[in-house]
């Protein structure tokens, strides 16, 4: 079982993470996506989630303040209003 590096403290495989993102309950999905945004390399984020899906879910995510501000700035630079 290969665990994604951004979830170093959970016993979840790559396959399980992808399933949670696509089909998991709101709490689990939001947790995984928040961890992805906070701990994954930028280029790896897009291997798990599409921008349109991130924009939709972003307001519901519990992120560290500085991470949330960085993403909000990115959305603004991309012309996306959240």
Secondary structure, 3 states (H helix, E strand, C coil): CCECHHHCCCCCEHHHHHHHHHHCCHHHHHHHHHHHHHHCCHHHHCCCCCHHHHHHHHCCCCCCHHHHHHHHHHHHHCCCCC
